[in-house]
Amino acid sequence: MPARSILLSRVGEATVETLTKTGQLRKVDVVKEPDNTASFAIYER
């Protein structure tokens, strides 16, 4: 994935969480449902 790429993923997806913990991705924002439940997250490389 090229630098400055944007990724949309379901919240809690294991592979994406691992990439975030190792510094390969940065969480930019979380998309919430009307009941305030987090459903998706936006990441940047």
N, C-alpha and C positions, 0 to 999 in steps of 0.2 A: 504494500500500500504506500503510495507516494506521500511525502511530507505534506502537511496541511490538509490531508484528506479528512472528510467528515463521515462518521459512521453512526447509524441509528440502530439500536439494539434493545431487546427487551431487558428490563431491569433484572439484575442478578444472573445473567448468562455467564456461566463459569469461564469460558475462554476469554471473553471480553474483560471480565473482572481480573483475571490473571495478567492480561496485557496492561491493564491500568495499574496494578500493583507493581509491575516491573518497570513502569515509566514509559512504556511504548505507546500508550494512549492516555489522553487527559479528558476527564469528564467535563463537559461544557455546561450541560443543563439536563434537567429531568422533566419529562412530559407527564403531566398528571391528568387523571380522569376527573369528571365533574365531582366525584365523591372524595377527591384529594388523594386517591391511590396512585402511586407511581407505577407507570406502565412501561415507559420507554426512556432510554437515556441517549443523549447525543454526546459523541466523543470526537476528539480531534487528534490526529497523529502529529 
